[in-house]
């Protein structure tokens, strides 16, 4: 099991397990920054189990089930159980990613920080994380004996995206709305786009990583689904995600809502637009370069300073897609 040379730290764990979120989460105001950091790390733990191709599907399902149970237990009981589980999870080496193994070993620390959230934030983070862990377990259960998963059709793809990313969009929206009267009038608009926000980012990642995922037995793109359909859906979803960001920006300009919420949501959307263009033109595996990331960050800062749109909003050829799931 990985050992800690220094005590666990939320920011270190974030940097060790994320690229985009390590850039964007620090843009958030407190207490939302801390709440989202804890939520991201909890979702990353679940994601590590879902992706643990070296484990049997029974072991992955068991880990997801045990993890979800931790979030519903009283704090002291959960802490004791997390100490037992964390050692077994990390020693089982479900991933070659050292940051993920470090995070699994630090599960008791993350659970303690989860327990320290406000009652309202903890209820929302726990509720949505459990929904995702349970949904992931259902998809893992469908994999074959070698752990390979093949999604069947567009509906199946969208249902999967909802479980692993659409729920994240709903969680973030719930946290943004906590104790922010300046956003009260935007709650319905944001809520209708929350799952699409997450779906957009997930579809872009699936298209980008499709070849690497297939080599590892994860075929998220249905065999009979034209990729042009997936690209078109991703673009429609990104329009909805951009509308989400621009609603937050309007609330910031008109009613003094937090600029950090706009920056946090706008950055991954800008990166997703750029990545989708690159993958469509250059094929799976294409990534936005470091220099391009720096340029996008600089352009975002300028837009926020000048009050110009924080994200691009191309004319949509059809209305944004609607998620199938409502778990």
Beta strands, then each sheet from edge to edge (+ up, - down):
strand 1: 149-150
strand 2: 218-219
sheet 1: 1+ 2+
end
